[in-house]
Amino acid sequence: MGKTLFAKVWESHSVGTLANGQTQLLIDTHLVHEVTSPQAFGMLRDLGLKVAYPHRTFATVDHIVPTDSQVAPFADPLAEEMIQELNKNAKETGITYFNLASGKQGIVHVVGPEQGITQPGTTIACGDSHTATHGAFGAIAFGIGTTQVRDVLATQTMALSVMKVRRINVDGQLKPGVYSKDVALHIIRLLGAGGGKGYAYEYGGSLFDSFTMEERMTVCNMAIEGGARCGYVNPDEKTFEYLKGRPYSPKDAEWDKAVAQWRAVASDKDCVYDDVVNIKAEDIPPTVTWGVSPDQAIAVTENVPSVADAKTATQRESTEEALAYMKLQGGAPIKGTKIDVAFIGSCTNGRLSDFREVAKFIKGRKVAAGVKAIAVPGSQIVDVLAKQEGIDKVFSEAGFEWRAAGCSMCLAMNPDKLIGDQLCASSSNRNFKGRQGSTTGRTVLMSPVMVAAAALTGSIADAREVFTIAG
């Protein structure tokens, strides 16, 4: 019987079985940033330990770094302190560090792939929930806590319980105006925010075969929002083509050897999955969230659910809570809901392809009066490439603020925050209460093109109508 990619990688990286039944797993690549690493490095010092394999750890700054002005010292003393701490830790331990002066800084899940650090068949860990992004390359990538960051730094291993594997097939073609972000939100809506508990998600089918690496990254990024511990796509020719020539990719004769190994790690055709879900691509609409969890999502053409629609007491309670927080009326259309802020960026949708796609539609148009719109590239490299193509000017002329690289308004760890009960149309990955910096701020998740449509109209809108996307 064949094996899944997950099983192959797990078995080849198993150091042993611990007394509690967990696997001690070798971690090939460790990614760190300024927020979850200071305590971990501090714990190493307290224990008198060193970083076991410095060449396997790569650091950057993204969460707390400001995107409007990155001139040091930062206005926020906590941000400045965290940056200085990472500077010190990187220097003392010899880990590779993509700092602000490197020209390679950015969101950790954008930097890893563009540098060729992320590779098929490897295990990757990072003190960040959305590490599953790297699974787009056929890696098994986990978000971990600070204590586990310490463990990986000290031993290059961590303890994990083995997972079941759910295969999610999406076959067919997306309708015009529907994007990979819609696929991610649709899957989470279908299976639930906790539906993936205990699972690794393997994404496949003809749609994922046709997807670019950036599109695969978007869906894998949000596997965690569906409750899965990781999500991945089997490596193929697109994977290899993306990685070829990257700074940390294998070179010359090592390249051919690596590709052969990467091909072999893909799931076997006769492997058996613990669960299989089949979805038709043409059934996926432009999708937006309406509540305070990524699975509280609907098609942009649908009405907001009402409490009366709930089938269980738990659903009634969660619906009532979400409607009250979001200040939405159950049964009313989501389309037409006024927005205050539009944000395009994050590790979900802050890549060059995202900005290219939006630029096609906003050129010559203007952001609606009263809407604050910001575009934040996922890395310094994305920023440079976008400027080479004039994309930044298209955004600026349309009324967007083009910012420096960072996590920005995805989360409330930097100056980019909502104020009061502002509603943000966001291309990020979480719509939790207070996620974007205000305890009463409201977030509606959607694709970058849908964010653009909302920015130009001043309300949640169907991008297919705003931009006359026919299909």
C-alpha positions as CSV (number, residue, x, y, z in Angstrom):
1,M,0.0,0.0,0.0
2,G,1.3,3.5,-0.9
3,K,1.9,6.3,1.5
4,T,0.9,9.9,1.7
5,L,3.4,12.7,1.6
6,F,2.6,13.4,5.2
7,A,3.4,9.8,6.2
8,K,6.7,9.8,4.2
9,V,7.9,13.0,5.8
10,W,6.8,12.0,9.3
11,E,8.5,8.7,9.1
12,S,11.8,10.0,7.6
13,H,12.0,12.7,10.3
14,S,11.0,10.6,13.3
15,V,13.9,10.5,15.9
16,G,11.9,8.3,18.2
17,T,8.7,7.8,20.2
18,L,8.5,9.4,23.6
19,A,7.0,7.9,26.7
20,N,3.7,9.8,26.2
21,G,3.3,8.4,22.7
22,Q,4.3,11.5,20.8
23,T,6.9,11.5,18.1
24,Q,10.2,13.4,18.6
25,L,10.4,15.0,15.1
26,L,13.5,16.4,13.5
27,I,12.9,19.9,12.2
28,D,14.8,20.7,9.0
29,T,14.1,24.4,9.0
30,H,13.3,26.8,11.8
31,L,11.9,30.3,11.0
32,V,11.8,32.9,13.8
33,H,10.6,36.5,14.1
34,E,10.9,39.2,16.7
35,V,7.7,38.5,18.7
36,T,7.9,34.8,19.8
37,S,11.7,34.4,19.9
38,P,13.0,36.7,22.7
39,Q,11.7,34.5,25.5
40,A,12.9,31.4,23.8
41,F,16.5,32.7,23.4
42,G,16.2,33.9,27.0
43,M,15.3,30.4,28.2
44,L,18.4,29.0,26.4
45,R,20.6,31.4,28.2
46,D,19.0,30.5,31.6
47,L,19.6,26.8,30.8
48,G,23.2,27.4,29.6
49,L,22.3,26.0,26.1
50,K,23.3,27.0,22.6
51,V,21.5,26.9,19.3
52,A,22.2,23.4,18.2
53,Y,22.3,24.0,14.4
54,P,22.4,27.8,13.7
55,H,22.5,27.2,9.9
56,R,19.0,25.7,10.1
57,T,17.4,28.8,11.6
58,F,16.4,31.9,9.7
59,A,15.1,35.1,11.2
60,T,13.3,38.2,10.0
61,V,11.2,41.1,11.5
62,D,7.6,41.4,10.5
63,H,4.9,41.5,13.2
64,I,5.8,44.5,15.2
65,V,7.7,46.5,12.7
66,P,5.9,49.7,11.5
67,T,5.1,50.1,7.8
68,D,4.8,53.8,7.6
69,S,8.2,54.8,8.8
70,Q,11.0,52.2,9.5
71,V,13.6,54.8,10.6
72,A,15.2,53.7,13.8
73,P,14.6,54.1,16.7
74,F,10.9,53.2,16.3
75,A,8.3,55.4,18.0
76,D,7.0,52.4,19.8
77,P,9.6,51.5,22.5
78,L,8.4,47.9,22.7
79,A,8.9,47.5,19.0
80,E,12.4,49.0,19.2
81,E,13.2,46.7,22.2
82,M,12.0,43.6,20.3
83,I,14.0,44.5,17.2
84,Q,17.1,45.1,19.2
85,E,16.7,41.8,21.1
86,L,16.5,39.9,17.8
87,N,19.5,41.8,16.5
88,K,21.4,40.7,19.6
89,N,20.2,37.1,19.5
90,A,21.0,36.7,15.8
91,K,24.5,38.1,16.3
92,E,25.3,36.0,19.3
93,T,24.0,32.7,17.9
94,G,25.1,33.0,14.3
95,I,21.6,32.4,12.8
96,T,20.8,33.9,9.4
97,Y,19.0,37.2,9.8
98,F,17.1,39.1,7.2
99,N,17.0,42.5,8.9
100,L,15.6,45.8,7.7
101,A,18.9,46.7,6.1
102,S,19.2,43.4,4.2
103,G,16.8,44.1,1.3
104,K,15.3,40.7,2.1
105,Q,13.2,41.5,5.1
106,G,9.5,40.7,5.1
107,I,6.8,38.5,6.5
108,V,8.4,35.3,7.5
109,H,6.0,33.2,5.3
110,V,6.8,35.3,2.3
111,V,10.5,35.4,2.8
112,G,11.0,31.7,3.2
113,P,9.6,30.7,-0.2
114,E,11.1,33.6,-2.1
115,Q,14.6,32.8,-0.7
116,G,14.2,29.1,-1.6
117,I,14.5,28.2,2.1
118,T,11.1,26.4,1.9
119,Q,11.6,23.1,0.1
120,P,9.5,19.9,-0.5
121,G,9.7,17.0,1.8
122,T,11.1,19.0,4.7
123,T,9.7,19.8,8.1
124,I,9.4,23.5,9.0
125,A,8.5,25.1,12.3
126,C,7.9,28.7,13.3
127,G,6.5,30.6,16.2
128,D,3.5,31.7,14.1
129,S,0.1,30.2,13.5
130,H,0.3,30.5,9.7
131,T,3.4,28.4,9.1
132,A,1.2,26.0,7.2
133,T,1.8,28.4,4.3
134,H,5.0,26.6,3.5
135,G,3.0,23.4,2.9
136,A,2.3,24.7,-0.6
137,F,5.7,23.4,-1.5
138,G,5.1,19.9,-0.2
139,A,6.6,20.6,3.2
140,I,5.1,19.7,6.5
141,A,5.0,23.0,8.4
142,F,3.8,23.7,11.9
143,G,3.1,26.8,13.9
144,I,4.5,26.4,17.4
145,G,4.6,28.2,20.8
146,T,7.5,29.9,22.5
147,T,8.4,26.8,24.6
148,Q,8.6,24.8,21.4
149,V,10.7,27.5,19.7
150,R,13.2,27.0,22.6
151,D,13.1,23.2,22.0
152,V,13.8,23.5,18.3
153,L,16.6,26.0,18.9
154,A,18.2,23.7,21.5
155,T,17.7,20.3,19.9
156,Q,16.4,20.9,16.3
157,T,13.5,18.6,17.3
158,M,10.1,18.9,18.8
159,A,7.4,16.6,20.3
160,L,4.3,16.1,18.2
161,S,1.4,13.7,18.1
162,V,0.8,12.0,14.7
163,M,-2.1,13.3,12.7
164,K,-4.7,11.8,10.4
165,V,-4.7,13.0,6.8
166,R,-7.7,14.5,5.0
167,R,-7.6,14.8,1.3
168,I,-9.5,17.8,0.0
169,N,-10.1,17.6,-3.8
170,V,-11.2,20.7,-5.7
171,D,-11.9,19.8,-9.3
172,G,-12.9,22.0,-12.2
173,Q,-12.4,25.7,-12.9
174,L,-13.2,28.7,-10.9
175,K,-15.6,31.2,-12.4
176,P,-14.3,34.6,-13.3
177,G,-13.9,36.9,-10.3
178,V,-13.3,33.9,-7.9
179,Y,-9.8,33.5,-6.4
180,S,-7.8,31.2,-4.2
181,K,-8.8,33.2,-1.1
182,D,-12.4,32.3,-1.9
183,V,-11.4,28.7,-2.1
184,A,-9.8,28.9,1.3
185,L,-12.8,30.6,2.9
186,H,-15.3,28.2,1.2
187,I,-13.4,25.1,2.5
188,I,-13.4,26.6,6.0
189,R,-17.1,27.5,5.7
190,L,-17.9,23.9,4.5
191,L,-15.8,22.0,7.1
192,G,-15.9,24.4,10.0
193,A,-13.3,26.3,12.0
194,G,-12.7,23.1,14.1
195,G,-13.3,20.6,11.3
196,G,-9.6,19.9,10.8
197,K,-8.8,19.1,14.5
198,G,-6.4,16.2,14.5
199,Y,-5.8,16.4,10.8
200,A,-3.3,17.4,8.2
201,Y,-5.0,18.7,5.1
202,E,-3.7,17.5,1.7
203,Y,-5.1,19.8,-1.0
204,G,-5.4,18.4,-4.5
205,G,-7.6,18.0,-7.5
206,S,-7.4,19.6,-10.9
207,L,-7.8,23.1,-9.5
208,F,-4.8,22.8,-7.3
209,D,-2.9,21.3,-10.2
210,S,-3.6,24.5,-12.2
211,F,-2.9,26.9,-9.3
212,T,0.2,28.9,-9.2
213,M,2.5,28.5,-6.2
214,E,1.2,31.8,-4.8
215,E,-2.4,30.6,-5.0
216,R,-1.4,27.3,-3.3
217,M,0.3,29.3,-0.5
218,T,-2.9,31.3,0.1
219,V,-5.0,28.2,0.7
220,C,-2.4,26.4,2.8
221,N,-1.9,29.6,4.8
222,M,-5.5,29.3,6.1
223,A,-5.5,25.5,6.9
224,I,-5.0,26.5,10.5
225,E,-8.2,28.6,10.4
226,G,-10.0,25.3,9.6
227,G,-8.6,23.7,12.6
228,A,-5.9,21.6,10.8
229,R,-2.4,21.5,12.2
230,C,-0.9,21.8,8.7
231,G,-1.9,21.8,5.1
232,Y,0.0,20.9,2.0
233,V,0.0,20.4,-1.7
234,N,2.1,17.6,-3.4
235,P,5.2,19.1,-5.2
236,D,5.1,19.1,-9.0
237,E,6.8,20.8,-11.9
238,K,5.4,24.2,-10.8
239,T,7.0,23.8,-7.5
240,F,10.4,23.0,-9.0
241,E,10.2,25.8,-11.5
242,Y,9.4,28.3,-8.7
243,L,12.4,27.1,-6.6
244,K,15.0,26.9,-9.3
245,G,17.6,29.6,-9.0
246,R,16.5,30.8,-5.6
247,P,19.3,31.8,-3.2
248,Y,19.0,28.8,-0.9
249,S,17.8,26.3,-3.5
250,P,20.2,23.4,-4.5
251,K,22.6,24.3,-7.3
252,D,24.1,22.4,-10.3
253,A,24.3,18.6,-9.8
254,E,22.6,18.9,-6.4
255,W,19.6,20.4,-8.1
256,D,18.8,17.3,-10.2
257,K,19.3,15.1,-7.1
258,A,17.0,17.3,-5.1
259,V,14.2,17.3,-7.7
260,A,14.3,13.5,-7.9
261,Q,13.9,13.3,-4.1
262,W,11.1,15.9,-4.2
263,R,9.2,14.0,-6.8
264,A,9.5,10.8,-4.7
265,V,8.1,12.4,-1.6
266,A,4.7,13.1,-3.2
267,S,1.7,11.0,-2.1
268,D,1.5,7.6,-3.9
269,K,-1.4,7.1,-6.2
270,D,-2.5,4.0,-4.2
271,C,-2.2,5.7,-0.7
272,V,-5.3,5.7,1.6
273,Y,-6.5,8.8,3.3
274,D,-8.4,8.9,6.6
275,D,-11.0,11.1,5.0
276,V,-11.7,12.6,1.6
277,V,-13.7,15.7,0.7
278,N,-14.7,16.5,-2.9
279,I,-15.6,20.0,-4.0
280,K,-16.6,21.4,-7.4
281,A,-14.6,24.5,-8.3
282,E,-17.6,26.0,-10.1
283,D,-19.6,25.9,-6.9
284,I,-17.3,28.3,-5.1
285,P,-18.5,32.0,-5.1
286,P,-16.7,35.2,-4.1
287,T,-16.8,34.7,-0.4
288,V,-16.7,37.1,2.6
289,T,-16.9,36.6,6.3
290,W,-19.8,38.1,8.3
291,G,-18.9,37.1,11.8
292,V,-16.0,36.7,14.2
293,S,-14.6,33.3,13.0
294,P,-13.3,32.5,9.5
295,D,-16.0,29.8,9.1
296,Q,-18.7,32.4,9.5
297,A,-18.7,33.1,5.8
298,I,-21.2,33.6,3.0
299,A,-21.2,34.3,-0.7
300,V,-21.2,38.1,-1.3
301,T,-24.6,37.7,-2.9
302,E,-26.1,36.0,0.1
303,N,-27.8,37.5,3.1
304,V,-26.3,37.6,6.6
305,P,-27.5,34.5,8.6
306,S,-30.1,35.3,11.2
307,V,-30.5,33.7,14.7
308,A,-33.6,32.0,13.4
309,D,-31.6,30.1,10.8
310,A,-29.5,28.4,13.5
311,K,-30.1,24.7,14.0
312,T,-28.7,24.2,17.4
313,A,-28.5,26.2,20.7
314,T,-24.7,26.6,20.2
315,Q,-25.2,28.0,16.7
316,R,-27.9,30.3,17.9
317,E,-25.6,31.7,20.6
318,S,-22.6,32.1,18.3
319,T,-24.7,33.7,15.6
320,E,-26.3,36.2,18.1
321,E,-22.9,37.0,19.5
322,A,-21.3,37.6,16.0
323,L,-24.2,39.7,14.8
324,A,-24.1,41.9,17.9
325,Y,-20.3,42.4,17.6
326,M,-20.3,43.0,13.9
327,K,-23.4,45.3,14.1
328,L,-25.0,43.5,11.3
329,Q,-28.7,42.7,10.8
330,G,-29.5,39.0,10.4
331,G,-31.3,38.4,7.1
332,A,-30.0,41.5,5.5
333,P,-27.6,41.5,2.5
334,I,-23.9,41.6,3.3
335,K,-23.4,43.6,0.0
336,G,-23.7,47.3,0.6
337,T,-22.4,47.2,4.2
338,K,-20.3,50.4,4.7
339,I,-16.6,50.0,5.2
340,D,-14.1,52.4,6.8
341,V,-10.8,50.7,6.0
342,A,-9.5,48.6,3.2
343,F,-6.3,46.5,3.7
344,I,-4.4,44.5,1.1
345,G,-1.5,42.6,2.4
346,S,-0.5,39.9,5.0
347,C,1.1,36.5,4.6
348,T,-2.1,35.3,3.0
349,N,-2.3,37.9,0.2
350,G,0.7,40.2,0.2
351,R,2.6,38.7,-2.7
352,L,3.4,40.3,-6.0
353,S,0.7,38.4,-7.9
354,D,-1.9,39.8,-5.5
355,F,-0.9,43.4,-6.2
356,R,-0.6,42.7,-9.9
357,E,-4.1,41.4,-10.1
358,V,-5.6,44.3,-8.1
359,A,-3.7,46.9,-10.2
360,K,-5.4,45.6,-13.3
361,F,-8.8,46.7,-12.0
362,I,-8.0,49.9,-10.0
363,K,-6.0,51.7,-12.6
364,G,-7.7,55.0,-13.3
365,R,-10.1,54.6,-10.5
366,K,-10.3,56.3,-7.0
367,V,-10.9,55.0,-3.5
368,A,-14.2,56.2,-2.1
369,A,-14.3,59.3,0.1
370,G,-13.9,58.5,3.7
371,V,-12.2,55.1,3.2
372,K,-8.6,54.6,4.5
373,A,-7.0,52.2,2.0
374,I,-3.5,50.7,2.6
375,A,-1.4,48.3,0.5
376,V,1.4,46.5,2.3
377,P,3.9,44.3,0.3
378,G,4.8,41.1,2.1
379,S,8.5,41.6,1.7
380,Q,11.1,44.2,0.6
381,I,11.6,42.1,-2.6
382,V,7.9,42.3,-3.4
383,D,8.1,46.0,-2.8
384,V,11.1,46.4,-5.2
385,L,9.5,44.2,-7.9
386,A,6.1,46.0,-7.6
387,K,7.9,49.4,-8.0
388,Q,9.8,48.2,-11.0
389,E,6.4,47.4,-12.7
390,G,4.9,50.7,-11.5
391,I,2.3,48.9,-9.4
392,D,2.9,51.1,-6.4
393,K,2.0,54.1,-8.5
394,V,-1.2,52.6,-9.7
395,F,-2.2,52.0,-6.1
396,S,-1.1,55.5,-4.9
397,E,-2.9,57.2,-7.8
398,A,-6.0,55.3,-6.9
399,G,-5.8,56.6,-3.3
400,F,-4.1,53.7,-1.5
401,E,-1.2,54.3,0.8
402,W,1.7,52.1,-0.4
403,R,3.6,51.0,2.7
404,A,6.8,49.3,3.6
405,A,6.9,45.5,4.2
406,G,5.4,44.0,7.3
407,C,2.4,42.2,8.8
408,S,0.7,45.6,9.2
409,M,-3.0,45.6,9.8
410,C,-3.4,41.8,9.8
411,L,-2.9,41.9,13.6
412,A,-2.6,44.5,16.4
413,M,1.1,44.4,17.1
414,N,2.1,47.5,15.2
415,P,0.8,51.1,14.6
416,D,-1.6,49.9,11.8
417,K,-4.8,49.5,13.8
418,L,-8.5,50.0,13.6
419,I,-10.0,52.8,15.6
420,G,-13.3,52.3,17.5
421,D,-15.8,50.2,15.7
422,Q,-14.3,50.8,12.2
423,L,-15.1,48.0,9.7
424,C,-12.2,46.8,7.6
425,A,-12.4,44.9,4.3
426,S,-9.3,42.8,4.7
427,S,-7.3,40.3,2.6
428,S,-5.8,38.9,5.8
429,N,-6.6,35.6,7.5
430,R,-8.4,36.2,10.8
431,N,-11.6,38.1,11.8
432,F,-11.5,37.5,15.5
433,K,-12.7,40.1,17.9
434,G,-10.1,42.8,18.4
435,R,-7.8,41.2,15.8
436,Q,-7.0,44.4,14.1
437,G,-6.2,46.5,17.1
438,S,-9.5,47.8,18.5
439,T,-11.6,45.9,21.0
440,T,-14.7,46.9,18.9
441,G,-13.1,46.9,15.5
442,R,-14.7,44.7,12.8
443,T,-13.0,42.6,10.1
444,V,-14.5,41.2,7.0
445,L,-12.2,38.8,5.2
446,M,-12.2,38.6,1.4
447,S,-9.9,38.3,-1.7
448,P,-7.7,41.3,-2.6
449,V,-9.8,42.1,-5.7
450,M,-12.9,42.1,-3.4
451,V,-11.1,44.4,-1.0
452,A,-10.4,46.7,-4.0
453,A,-14.0,46.7,-5.0
454,A,-15.0,47.6,-1.4
455,A,-12.4,50.4,-1.3
456,L,-13.6,52.0,-4.5
457,T,-17.3,51.8,-3.6
458,G,-17.1,52.4,0.1
459,S,-19.0,49.3,0.9
460,I,-18.8,45.5,0.6
461,A,-19.4,44.9,-3.1
462,D,-19.4,42.1,-5.7
463,A,-16.1,42.7,-7.6
464,R,-17.7,41.0,-10.6
465,E,-20.2,43.9,-10.8
466,V,-17.8,46.7,-9.9
467,F,-15.2,45.7,-12.4
468,T,-17.5,44.1,-15.0
469,I,-15.9,40.7,-14.7
470,A,-18.0,38.6,-17.0
471,G,-18.2,34.8,-17.0
